[in-house]
């Protein structure tokens, strides 16, 4: 999946590295005092589930980092039993071995005007003694920034060697790894001599994810879709095998996480391509199956457990389950609150059944999910149990069918949208969900929060769709008259990853359209002015209303892109045309171009 603008590509790398957090907009939930604060990494010991609070938020509309902490939850009671401040800002990931927990603190990170992410403060590796009563931090290793290159630093992911002697830390801003000796605690390969696994061009970023599989270290490059495998841990990975795990060198697919499979092979999570690939790393070159499964939007983590793969979809706000034997997918398997921005997860086996514990970055919570049913059992905030009302609301949302469309406009109103498909010309790389027409684009939108859903029709690059509104016409009324919902997601304030389309209306002839003017040269939004890119196009503003909420007919609360017939001089229209603008050729096969979720009429009359 390509990113159409270099700065946007860099910003997306930083977003997924944990630098530019989409869900911490000024209207996000406020963390409870002493509770979770923008939680990210999750891990489990025999007794506890540990959650790293990054402390990220907006103060006066500007992003920044407060104090970090690790909160320990008792697995049996689900009560928060300890909150341990970290020695540096922005704790990211946690690794547990026996009664020791190792917490990687990245330090503060910032984005410049060009979207380049650099480290702004030093990090640290904290060691927590889980056997102590209460558990406590017993050691801390400073992780400094480089004096030569501000991109060297921003330590994030962590992998522990099987013998417990070494830790490998991934960079969130370059294609580097760093190594640490754990006993005694010592930085072996630091910022002045990093293990440069993947080439990173000047003025660009990288993101490196380390994972262990037995005695081998596997490291992924988000920016170049490469994998390196090495069992030469003591030799600083000098002996290693590296290769591409992407479909094409021309595309950014976003290799972000991996999970080993029983009997060999790996699942590699492609966060930008919204897909899981199966990779045989034992072959040379690596064998790739890019058709294994599709994921939701903003997939951030993949776990394999008892014959299933579980994917944390950060923008789609859900947990997805994929049966490994059949590749059958349930997305969503568990519905999470709107704007909760799930980030990481760990699976534990409990007396009541297997559970997934999912950190909710945007709502400052930890979700507890039954893997037997997909039911959202509880939302924990680190200071108390979620209220009974909150739990009831979560259970009600979870009980909705995955494809439910439950709009509830003002009493007495009728939801009016797409009636029938008049014509569909599939563009290059499009056609996703074409077999589900017209139902897939009827009713209200399925997304919500910082992004949309995968329950969409992909037009493809240059594709064109013409629909009618059934027995209704859209008519000119006060203000906007209709809303078009796509599935863009935010990589920053007023900065979506957008695949825009041109919007046209016709009164009676489905071959003669008046088209709303769209400025395709305005590729950047301006948070200071509150303006969005591609003004006049559809596919720009994220969805705020969705299947799990009421659908307001007010664009300010519904999200999506609104259009007013008066700007075209039309009194009414029967047909709508959407033409992919050709701005983005991103996406996995079948899902490129503009992705239509729904169209809702605000002002309409029956013919």
Backbone torsions as a table, in degrees:
resi	resn	phi	psi	omega
1	UNK	NA	119.2	-179.3
2	UNK	-85.8	153.5	173.7
3	UNK	-106.1	126.9	-167.6
4	UNK	-73.5	-12.6	-176.4
5	UNK	-135.5	135.2	-174.6
6	UNK	-60.3	-43.3	-179.3
7	UNK	-65.3	-37.1	178.8
8	UNK	-67.2	-37.8	177.0
9	UNK	-61.4	-44.1	178.9
10	UNK	-64.6	-40.5	-179.8
11	UNK	-64.6	-35.2	179.3
12	UNK	-67.9	-39.9	175.3
13	UNK	-58.8	-45.6	-179.6
14	UNK	-65.2	-37.2	178.5
15	UNK	-59.1	-48.7	-176.8
16	UNK	-75.0	-18.9	175.2
17	UNK	-79.7	-10.1	-179.5
18	UNK	96.7	23.7	-176.0
19	UNK	-101.6	-46.3	-177.9
20	UNK	-115.0	93.4	-168.9
21	UNK	-84.6	117.1	-174.2
22	UNK	-68.6	-30.4	-170.8
23	UNK	-86.6	-4.1	-178.0
24	UNK	-94.9	40.0	174.7
25	UNK	-63.4	161.6	-175.7
26	UNK	-57.1	-22.3	-178.5
27	UNK	-94.9	10.0	-179.8
28	UNK	-71.2	162.0	-179.6
29	UNK	-59.3	145.9	180.0
30	UNK	-89.6	129.9	-179.4
31	UNK	-66.8	145.6	178.1
32	UNK	-69.0	141.9	178.3
33	UNK	-55.9	127.4	-179.6
34	UNK	77.5	1.7	-178.9
35	UNK	-101.7	-157.5	178.9
36	UNK	-70.8	143.2	-179.4
37	UNK	-137.2	101.7	-177.9
38	UNK	51.9	60.5	-175.5
39	UNK	-69.3	146.7	180.0
40	UNK	-127.7	-90.9	-173.9
41	UNK	-65.7	143.6	178.7
42	UNK	-132.4	140.0	176.0
43	UNK	-147.7	168.2	-178.5
44	UNK	-136.1	141.6	169.7
45	UNK	-111.6	-172.7	-179.7
46	UNK	-62.7	-29.3	-176.3
47	UNK	-113.1	-30.9	-168.9
48	UNK	-118.7	157.2	160.0
49	UNK	-108.6	127.1	-176.2
50	UNK	-108.1	136.3	-177.6
51	UNK	-129.3	128.6	178.7
52	UNK	-92.2	119.3	174.9
53	UNK	-91.5	114.6	-176.0
54	UNK	-72.2	-22.0	-178.4
55	UNK	75.0	12.6	-177.2
56	UNK	-77.6	141.5	177.0
57	UNK	-172.4	179.7	178.2
58	UNK	-109.6	125.7	176.0
59	UNK	-117.6	113.9	-176.2
60	UNK	65.8	27.5	178.0
61	UNK	85.3	0.8	-179.0
62	UNK	-112.5	138.6	-179.2
63	UNK	-72.4	148.6	177.7
64	UNK	-170.3	175.5	-176.6
65	UNK	-120.3	128.1	170.5
66	UNK	-92.4	-170.7	178.8
67	UNK	-62.3	141.6	176.8
68	UNK	-93.7	162.7	179.8
69	UNK	-160.2	161.4	172.3
70	UNK	-118.9	124.6	178.8
71	UNK	-103.7	133.2	179.2
72	UNK	-105.5	126.2	176.3
73	UNK	-108.7	134.3	174.3
74	UNK	-70.4	124.6	-176.3
75	UNK	-64.2	-30.0	-177.0
76	UNK	-79.3	-46.5	-175.5
77	UNK	-96.2	-17.0	-175.5
78	UNK	64.8	15.2	177.3
79	UNK	-86.8	146.0	174.0
80	UNK	-74.9	121.5	-175.3
81	UNK	-107.6	-15.1	179.0
82	UNK	-160.3	148.1	173.3
83	UNK	-132.5	112.4	-171.0
84	UNK	-110.4	113.1	177.7
85	UNK	-61.7	144.0	176.9
86	UNK	-90.6	160.7	-176.1
87	UNK	-81.8	-12.6	178.3
88	UNK	-140.1	168.6	-177.9
89	UNK	-76.7	159.9	167.8
90	UNK	61.8	56.6	173.1
91	UNK	-62.5	131.6	-172.4
92	UNK	-108.9	-65.7	-173.1
93	UNK	-124.0	156.0	-178.8
94	UNK	-129.5	135.4	172.3
95	UNK	-122.2	137.8	-177.3
96	UNK	-118.8	133.3	171.3
97	UNK	-135.7	112.8	-178.9
98	UNK	61.4	-123.7	-178.9
99	UNK	-101.5	22.9	176.0
100	UNK	-121.1	136.1	173.0
101	UNK	-117.4	135.9	-179.7
102	UNK	-114.7	120.5	-173.6
103	UNK	-113.6	122.4	178.8
104	UNK	-92.8	120.0	175.7
105	UNK	-103.8	121.2	-175.2
106	UNK	-75.8	-27.8	-165.9
107	UNK	83.9	168.0	-179.0
108	UNK	-69.3	145.9	-179.7
109	UNK	-132.2	144.9	178.9
110	UNK	-134.5	158.9	174.9
111	UNK	-109.5	133.8	175.1
112	UNK	-87.8	-176.0	-174.8
113	UNK	-62.6	-26.9	-179.9
114	UNK	-88.0	-1.5	179.5
115	UNK	89.4	9.4	-179.6
116	UNK	-80.7	126.3	179.4
117	UNK	-91.8	132.3	177.1
118	UNK	-137.0	155.2	178.3
119	UNK	-75.4	134.6	-179.3
120	UNK	-110.4	-12.3	176.1
121	UNK	-151.6	163.6	-179.6
122	UNK	-71.9	156.5	175.9
123	UNK	-105.1	-166.6	179.8
124	UNK	-163.9	157.0	169.7
125	UNK	-114.5	110.3	-179.2
126	UNK	-94.8	144.5	177.4
127	UNK	-116.3	125.9	-178.7
128	UNK	-113.1	130.6	175.5
129	UNK	-88.0	109.8	-177.0
130	UNK	-82.0	-13.9	179.9
131	UNK	-84.9	-17.2	-179.7
132	UNK	-68.4	158.5	179.4
133	UNK	-128.1	102.3	0.0
134	UNK	-80.0	164.0	175.9
135	UNK	-56.7	146.9	-174.9
136	UNK	-150.3	156.4	173.8
137	UNK	-75.8	125.7	-175.7
138	UNK	-113.0	-11.4	179.2
139	UNK	-159.2	158.2	178.1
140	UNK	-150.8	130.2	178.6
141	UNK	-108.9	115.7	177.3
142	UNK	-61.7	139.7	176.3
143	UNK	-120.3	93.3	-172.1
144	UNK	-76.5	164.4	171.8
145	UNK	-82.4	165.1	176.2
146	UNK	-81.8	140.2	175.0
147	UNK	-80.0	-15.7	-176.6
148	UNK	-95.7	-31.0	-174.1
149	UNK	-145.6	113.4	-177.4
150	UNK	-67.0	-7.7	175.2
151	UNK	-81.6	-16.3	-178.9
152	UNK	-86.1	113.6	-172.8
153	UNK	143.7	-142.0	179.1
154	UNK	47.4	57.4	-179.3
155	UNK	-66.9	136.6	-175.6
156	UNK	-132.9	-84.2	-176.8
157	UNK	-69.8	158.0	-179.6
158	UNK	-140.5	140.5	174.1
159	UNK	-136.2	132.5	-179.7
160	UNK	-101.8	136.6	177.6
161	UNK	-65.7	156.0	-175.4
162	UNK	-63.1	-29.7	-179.9
163	UNK	-86.3	-0.9	177.1
164	UNK	74.5	14.4	-177.1
165	UNK	-94.1	-28.5	-173.3
166	UNK	-128.1	151.4	169.3
167	UNK	-125.2	139.7	175.2
168	UNK	-114.7	130.3	-176.6
169	UNK	-113.5	135.6	178.9
170	UNK	-93.6	151.2	177.3
171	UNK	-90.7	141.9	174.8
172	UNK	-93.8	-1.3	-175.8
173	UNK	-129.0	-7.8	175.5
174	UNK	-147.3	178.3	179.7
175	UNK	-88.9	46.9	-172.8
176	UNK	-111.7	156.6	164.6
177	UNK	-122.2	153.7	175.0
178	UNK	-127.2	150.0	-179.5
179	UNK	-123.5	147.1	-177.2
180	UNK	-132.6	132.6	168.8
181	UNK	-84.0	131.0	-171.6
182	UNK	-89.5	-22.8	-179.5
183	UNK	-147.7	100.6	1.5
184	UNK	-75.9	160.6	-176.4
185	UNK	-71.5	112.7	-174.2
186	UNK	-151.1	138.7	176.9
187	UNK	-78.2	116.0	-176.2
188	UNK	-88.7	-52.2	175.2
189	UNK	-124.3	103.9	-174.8
190	UNK	-104.0	-160.6	-172.4
191	UNK	-67.5	-23.5	178.9
192	UNK	-83.9	-12.7	179.0
193	UNK	-147.2	60.3	-178.1
194	UNK	-69.5	160.2	172.0
195	UNK	-84.2	99.4	-174.2
196	UNK	-83.5	86.9	-177.0
197	UNK	-73.2	-43.2	-172.4
198	UNK	-122.8	132.0	-179.2
199	UNK	-64.0	135.2	177.4
200	UNK	-127.2	118.5	-176.9
201	UNK	-68.5	154.1	174.0
202	UNK	-56.9	144.1	178.8
203	UNK	65.0	18.9	172.7
204	UNK	-128.1	164.9	179.5
205	UNK	-112.7	164.6	171.3
206	UNK	-135.2	175.2	176.7
207	UNK	-152.1	120.7	-173.3
208	UNK	-117.5	125.6	-178.4
209	UNK	-112.8	115.1	176.1
210	UNK	-94.9	140.8	175.5
211	UNK	-142.6	143.1	177.1
212	UNK	-98.2	144.6	169.9
213	UNK	-137.5	100.6	-174.5
214	UNK	62.3	-124.7	179.4
215	UNK	-92.8	7.5	-178.6
216	UNK	-108.8	141.6	171.8
217	UNK	-97.7	131.6	173.6
218	UNK	-113.1	130.2	179.6
219	UNK	-128.5	132.5	-179.4
220	UNK	-108.5	145.5	171.3
221	UNK	-109.3	116.3	177.5
222	UNK	-66.2	-39.2	-171.8
223	UNK	-75.9	-25.5	-177.5
224	UNK	-122.8	3.1	178.4
225	UNK	55.0	47.9	178.9
226	UNK	-116.9	157.4	176.1
227	UNK	-128.8	135.4	171.5
228	UNK	-119.7	137.6	-179.5
229	UNK	-126.2	132.3	-179.3
230	UNK	-152.1	140.7	169.9
231	UNK	-106.7	7.5	-178.5
232	UNK	-90.0	60.7	-174.1
233	UNK	-69.2	-42.5	-179.9
234	UNK	-69.1	-22.9	179.5
235	UNK	-95.4	20.8	177.5
236	UNK	56.8	34.3	172.8
237	UNK	64.4	24.0	178.6
238	UNK	-60.2	-36.3	176.7
239	UNK	-95.8	110.4	-176.3
240	UNK	-154.3	160.2	175.1
241	UNK	-116.7	127.5	-178.1
242	UNK	-129.6	149.6	177.2
243	UNK	-172.8	174.1	-178.4
244	UNK	-78.8	143.5	170.5
245	UNK	-120.8	16.8	178.6
246	UNK	-100.4	165.0	179.1
247	UNK	-72.4	-38.8	-176.1
248	UNK	-148.7	143.8	175.8
249	UNK	-67.4	-13.6	-179.8
250	UNK	-84.9	-12.2	-172.9
251	UNK	-113.1	144.1	169.3
252	UNK	-95.8	109.5	-179.4
253	UNK	-100.6	-18.9	170.3
254	UNK	82.1	60.9	177.9
255	UNK	-67.4	110.1	-169.7
256	UNK	-118.1	-28.9	-177.0
257	UNK	-154.5	161.8	176.8
258	UNK	-145.8	158.2	177.2
259	UNK	-141.8	130.3	179.1
260	UNK	-73.6	149.8	178.1
261	UNK	-107.4	146.7	175.4
262	UNK	-63.3	137.6	179.8
263	UNK	84.1	4.2	178.6
264	UNK	107.7	162.9	-179.5
265	UNK	90.1	163.0	-178.9
266	UNK	-133.7	151.5	164.3
267	UNK	-102.6	124.4	178.7
268	UNK	-109.6	125.1	-178.3
269	UNK	-87.7	118.9	177.2
270	UNK	-101.7	99.3	-169.3
271	UNK	-72.0	-31.6	-179.7
272	UNK	-82.5	-37.1	178.7
273	UNK	-79.9	-4.0	-180.0
274	UNK	54.3	54.2	-174.9
275	UNK	-153.8	157.4	168.2
276	UNK	-108.6	127.3	175.1
277	UNK	-106.1	145.8	171.2
278	UNK	-99.2	130.0	-175.9
279	UNK	-125.4	131.7	172.2
280	UNK	-98.8	98.2	-174.6
281	UNK	-78.1	-12.3	179.6
282	UNK	-76.9	-19.2	-178.8
283	UNK	-85.7	162.6	179.1
284	UNK	-135.6	114.0	-3.0
285	UNK	-70.2	172.8	-179.8
286	UNK	-58.3	134.6	176.2
287	UNK	-86.3	136.0	-171.1
288	UNK	-126.7	131.2	170.3
289	UNK	-118.1	99.3	-175.4
290	UNK	-84.4	1.6	-177.3
291	UNK	-105.0	15.9	-171.9
292	UNK	-60.6	-52.8	-179.8
293	UNK	-165.2	152.0	171.2
294	UNK	-94.0	151.0	178.0
295	UNK	-115.9	177.4	171.1
296	UNK	-77.3	-170.8	-176.6
297	UNK	-82.4	141.5	176.4
298	UNK	64.6	38.2	-179.8
299	UNK	-59.5	130.1	-169.3
300	UNK	-120.2	-20.2	-173.8
301	UNK	-156.3	140.3	174.6
302	UNK	-127.9	135.4	178.1
303	UNK	-129.5	144.9	176.1
304	UNK	-114.6	129.8	-175.7
305	UNK	-153.7	118.0	172.2
306	UNK	50.5	52.2	174.2
307	UNK	85.8	3.9	179.7
308	UNK	-130.2	151.4	167.7
309	UNK	-105.1	135.9	178.3
310	UNK	-116.8	130.6	-175.6
311	UNK	-120.4	128.8	174.4
312	UNK	-87.7	111.0	179.8
313	UNK	-97.9	103.3	-168.5
314	UNK	-71.3	-38.2	-178.1
315	UNK	-86.9	-33.9	177.2
316	UNK	-77.9	-8.0	176.6
317	UNK	58.0	53.7	176.6
318	UNK	-157.1	169.2	169.6
319	UNK	-109.4	128.8	-177.0
320	UNK	-106.5	145.5	176.3
321	UNK	-124.0	133.9	-179.6
322	UNK	-126.8	123.6	176.7
323	UNK	-75.6	122.8	-173.0
324	UNK	-66.1	-37.3	-175.7
325	UNK	-69.1	-39.5	-175.1
326	UNK	-106.8	-14.2	-174.5
327	UNK	66.2	13.8	177.2
328	UNK	-69.6	132.1	-173.3
329	UNK	-116.5	139.4	169.0
330	UNK	-114.1	107.5	179.1
331	UNK	-134.6	103.7	10.1
332	UNK	-90.8	147.3	169.4
333	UNK	-86.5	-41.4	173.7
334	UNK	-131.3	126.0	179.2
335	UNK	-86.9	129.4	179.7
336	UNK	-110.3	158.3	-173.9
337	UNK	-57.8	148.6	176.8
338	UNK	-57.5	140.3	179.1
339	UNK	63.9	16.2	179.4
340	UNK	-78.0	-22.5	173.5
341	UNK	52.9	62.0	179.3
342	UNK	-57.8	140.1	-169.1
343	UNK	-118.2	-52.4	-174.6
344	UNK	-140.4	169.3	-178.5
345	UNK	-154.8	156.7	170.3
346	UNK	-140.1	148.9	-179.4
347	UNK	-112.0	134.2	176.6
348	UNK	-128.1	154.7	176.5
349	UNK	-103.8	115.5	-175.9
350	UNK	-116.2	163.8	178.2
351	UNK	-57.1	-33.6	-179.5
352	UNK	-84.4	-1.1	-179.4
353	UNK	127.5	169.2	-179.4
354	UNK	-71.4	140.5	-177.5
355	UNK	-126.3	147.8	167.5
356	UNK	-108.2	131.1	176.4
357	UNK	-108.9	115.3	-171.1
358	UNK	-118.3	124.0	176.9
359	UNK	-76.1	133.9	-179.3
360	UNK	-110.9	95.6	-174.3
361	UNK	-60.4	-44.6	-173.0
362	UNK	-74.4	-29.8	-178.2
363	UNK	-107.0	6.0	174.8
364	UNK	57.8	50.3	-176.0
365	UNK	-141.2	169.5	170.9
366	UNK	-120.7	120.9	-179.8
367	UNK	-92.2	138.2	176.5
368	UNK	-112.8	120.6	-171.1
369	UNK	-125.1	134.3	174.5
370	UNK	-77.6	125.8	177.3
371	UNK	-80.8	-10.6	175.8
372	UNK	-76.0	-36.5	-173.4
373	UNK	-122.5	-18.1	-172.4
374	UNK	80.9	7.0	-177.9
375	UNK	-74.1	136.1	173.6
376	UNK	-80.3	106.3	-172.0
377	UNK	-81.2	-37.9	-173.4
378	UNK	-162.5	150.8	172.5
379	UNK	-117.5	118.2	-177.0
380	UNK	-108.5	139.1	-179.3
381	UNK	-112.5	3.3	176.8
382	UNK	93.3	-7.7	177.9
383	UNK	-123.1	-22.0	-176.2
384	UNK	-164.4	170.6	171.0
385	UNK	-70.7	151.6	173.3
386	UNK	-62.6	148.9	-178.4
387	UNK	-63.2	157.6	179.8
388	UNK	-61.8	-34.5	177.9
389	UNK	-64.2	-41.6	-179.5
390	UNK	-65.4	-40.7	179.1
391	UNK	-66.0	-40.3	178.3
392	UNK	-63.6	-39.9	179.0
393	UNK	-64.5	-41.5	179.5
394	UNK	-64.0	-42.7	179.6
395	UNK	-64.8	-37.9	179.3
396	UNK	-65.2	-41.8	178.5
397	UNK	-65.0	-40.3	-178.3
398	UNK	-66.1	-30.0	-176.0
399	UNK	-73.9	-13.5	-178.9
400	UNK	-70.4	142.1	175.8
401	UNK	-59.6	150.9	-176.8
402	UNK	-57.8	-32.3	-177.4
403	UNK	-102.2	18.2	-177.3
404	UNK	-65.4	139.7	173.7
405	UNK	-120.3	106.2	-172.6
406	UNK	-122.1	58.8	177.9
407	UNK	-69.7	147.2	177.1
408	UNK	-140.1	79.9	178.6
409	UNK	-69.2	-174.4	-177.1
410	UNK	-53.5	147.2	-178.0
411	UNK	-51.9	132.8	178.7
412	UNK	88.5	-13.7	-178.8
413	UNK	-82.8	158.5	177.5
414	UNK	-117.3	132.8	176.8
415	UNK	-75.4	119.6	-178.9
416	UNK	-118.5	128.0	179.2
417	UNK	-146.6	-137.7	-176.0
418	UNK	-71.9	134.2	176.4
419	UNK	-95.6	-65.9	-176.6
420	UNK	-137.3	158.0	174.4
421	UNK	-89.5	122.6	177.9
422	UNK	-85.1	-45.0	178.0
423	UNK	-157.7	152.1	177.6
424	UNK	-144.2	116.8	176.1
425	UNK	-108.9	109.1	-174.8
426	UNK	-75.9	129.1	176.2
427	UNK	-85.5	179.6	-178.8
428	UNK	-57.9	126.0	175.5
429	UNK	76.3	11.3	-177.6
430	UNK	-100.9	-168.2	175.2
431	UNK	106.4	-2.9	179.4
432	UNK	-57.2	128.5	179.6
433	UNK	69.6	17.8	178.0
434	UNK	-60.6	-33.5	-179.0
435	UNK	-68.4	-15.2	-178.3
436	UNK	-96.6	6.9	177.8
437	UNK	-68.0	148.3	-4.3
438	UNK	-88.3	-4.5	-171.1
439	UNK	-58.2	-33.9	-175.6
440	UNK	-64.1	-22.1	-179.0
441	UNK	-113.3	7.5	177.7
442	UNK	-94.2	162.9	-178.7
443	UNK	78.8	-161.2	-179.5
444	UNK	-86.2	173.7	-178.7
445	UNK	-70.5	154.6	-179.0
446	UNK	-99.0	-13.7	-175.3
447	UNK	-85.6	-160.9	179.4
448	UNK	160.8	143.4	177.7
449	UNK	89.7	-137.3	-174.9
450	UNK	-78.8	-4.4	-179.3
451	UNK	-158.6	-172.3	-175.9
452	UNK	-110.4	-144.0	-175.1
453	UNK	-129.4	176.2	175.5
454	UNK	-95.6	1.0	178.6
455	UNK	-84.0	67.1	-171.0
456	UNK	-138.4	164.7	172.6
457	UNK	-103.0	122.7	180.0
458	UNK	-91.8	120.7	-177.5
459	UNK	-76.3	-26.1	-173.3
460	UNK	83.5	164.2	-178.0
461	UNK	-67.7	117.2	-178.0
462	UNK	80.1	6.4	-179.9
463	UNK	-69.7	160.8	-176.4
464	UNK	-140.9	135.7	179.2
465	UNK	-129.2	133.1	174.4
466	UNK	-120.6	129.0	179.9
467	UNK	-133.2	164.8	169.7
468	UNK	-117.3	177.9	-177.7
469	UNK	-108.9	32.6	179.8
470	UNK	64.7	-133.6	-178.6
471	UNK	-81.3	8.5	-175.1
472	UNK	-112.0	156.8	166.0
473	UNK	-114.6	144.0	167.9
474	UNK	-79.7	135.1	-176.5
475	UNK	-124.7	158.3	-179.6
476	UNK	-77.4	122.3	176.8
477	UNK	-130.0	-171.0	177.7
478	UNK	-65.1	124.1	177.9
479	UNK	74.8	-157.6	-178.0
480	UNK	-61.9	151.3	-176.1
481	UNK	-115.0	-18.9	177.2
482	UNK	-155.0	158.3	179.8
483	UNK	-126.7	131.7	175.7
484	UNK	-106.6	125.8	-178.1
485	UNK	-109.0	122.9	172.0
486	UNK	-110.0	-156.1	176.9
487	UNK	-130.9	47.5	176.2
488	UNK	-66.6	155.3	173.1
489	UNK	-128.6	153.7	-175.2
490	UNK	-86.2	138.3	169.0
491	UNK	-112.1	3.7	177.9
492	UNK	173.8	170.7	179.4
493	UNK	-58.0	125.8	-178.9
494	UNK	56.0	27.4	-179.3
495	UNK	-130.3	88.2	178.8
496	UNK	-89.5	158.2	160.0
497	UNK	-86.6	105.4	-169.2
498	UNK	-114.3	144.5	171.2
499	UNK	-123.7	80.6	-168.0
500	UNK	-71.2	159.7	174.8
501	UNK	-134.7	149.6	174.4
502	UNK	-84.5	139.5	-173.6
503	UNK	-114.1	127.7	177.9
504	UNK	-128.6	152.5	177.9
505	UNK	-128.1	147.9	176.9
506	UNK	-135.5	138.3	-176.9
507	UNK	-75.3	-44.4	-174.1
508	UNK	-144.0	-20.1	-176.7
509	UNK	-111.1	111.3	-176.6
510	UNK	-73.6	14.4	174.4
511	UNK	-119.1	-1.0	-177.2
512	UNK	-128.4	105.1	-172.5
513	UNK	-118.4	146.1	166.1
514	UNK	-97.7	130.9	-171.7
515	UNK	-111.5	135.5	177.1
516	UNK	-67.7	133.3	178.9
517	UNK	-66.4	134.6	179.4
518	UNK	-130.2	132.8	-180.0
519	UNK	-92.7	95.8	-178.7
520	UNK	-76.9	-9.1	177.5
521	UNK	-85.3	-16.4	179.6
522	UNK	-85.8	81.4	-171.6
523	UNK	-89.1	-4.7	-177.6
524	UNK	-121.6	140.5	169.8
525	UNK	-86.6	167.2	-179.7
526	UNK	-130.4	101.2	-179.4
527	UNK	-59.4	-34.5	-178.3
528	UNK	-64.2	-36.1	-178.8
529	UNK	-97.1	-7.0	-178.7
530	UNK	69.1	32.1	-178.9
531	UNK	-108.5	150.6	-177.8
532	UNK	-107.0	158.4	174.3
533	UNK	-71.9	167.1	177.1
534	UNK	48.9	52.4	-179.6
535	UNK	-60.5	132.6	-179.3
536	UNK	98.5	-7.4	178.6
537	UNK	-102.2	162.3	169.2
538	UNK	-94.4	160.7	178.2
539	UNK	90.6	24.2	-174.7
540	UNK	-111.9	-52.3	-174.6
541	UNK	-90.5	133.0	179.2
542	UNK	-62.3	161.9	178.9
543	UNK	-82.6	134.3	174.2
544	UNK	-106.2	-29.8	176.5
545	UNK	-98.1	151.6	-179.3
546	UNK	-162.4	-169.2	-174.3
547	UNK	-63.2	-26.5	-178.3
548	UNK	-93.9	11.7	-178.6
549	UNK	-145.8	169.3	173.8
550	UNK	-69.1	153.3	179.0
551	UNK	-103.3	100.4	175.3
552	UNK	-71.6	148.4	177.7
553	UNK	-91.1	10.7	176.6
554	UNK	-96.9	116.5	-178.2
555	UNK	-56.4	-29.1	-178.5
556	UNK	-63.5	-32.0	179.5
557	UNK	-102.6	-22.8	-179.0
558	UNK	-82.7	-25.0	-172.2
559	UNK	78.0	-162.9	-176.8
560	UNK	74.0	-176.0	-176.6
561	UNK	-113.5	121.4	-174.6
562	UNK	-98.0	149.8	-177.3
563	UNK	-137.1	142.9	-176.7
564	UNK	-115.8	121.5	-179.3
565	UNK	-58.9	-28.9	-177.3
566	UNK	-59.9	-31.0	-178.4
567	UNK	-69.5	-16.4	175.0
568	UNK	-103.3	-2.3	-177.8
569	UNK	72.9	24.2	-179.5
570	UNK	-102.1	143.8	175.4
571	UNK	-92.3	-29.7	-179.4
572	UNK	-160.2	162.2	178.4
573	UNK	-153.1	145.1	-179.5
574	UNK	-104.1	-29.2	-172.9
575	UNK	-119.9	148.5	177.6
576	UNK	-124.8	134.4	175.2
577	UNK	-119.4	133.5	174.3
578	UNK	-119.9	125.5	-179.6
579	UNK	-121.5	118.1	175.8
580	UNK	-57.0	132.9	-173.8
581	UNK	-79.7	-7.1	178.5
582	UNK	75.4	15.2	-178.3
583	UNK	-74.0	-38.2	-176.2
584	UNK	-123.7	134.3	173.5
585	UNK	-109.1	24.8	-174.5
586	UNK	-78.0	160.7	171.9
587	UNK	119.4	158.8	174.1
588	UNK	-71.7	165.6	-179.7
589	UNK	-53.9	128.8	179.7
590	UNK	93.6	-15.9	-173.6
591	UNK	-120.3	22.1	-179.7
592	UNK	-81.9	161.6	175.3
593	UNK	78.2	-170.7	-179.0
594	UNK	-58.4	134.1	-178.6
595	UNK	-116.5	106.9	-177.0
596	UNK	-83.1	125.7	176.0
597	UNK	-96.4	-52.4	-176.8
598	UNK	-167.4	165.2	171.2
599	UNK	-131.9	132.9	179.3
600	UNK	-125.3	130.6	177.7
601	UNK	-89.5	132.1	176.3
602	UNK	-89.1	-46.3	178.3
603	UNK	-117.5	126.4	-175.6
604	UNK	-155.3	160.5	175.1
605	UNK	-140.7	147.3	177.1
606	UNK	-79.6	136.3	-179.4
607	UNK	-74.0	NA	NA
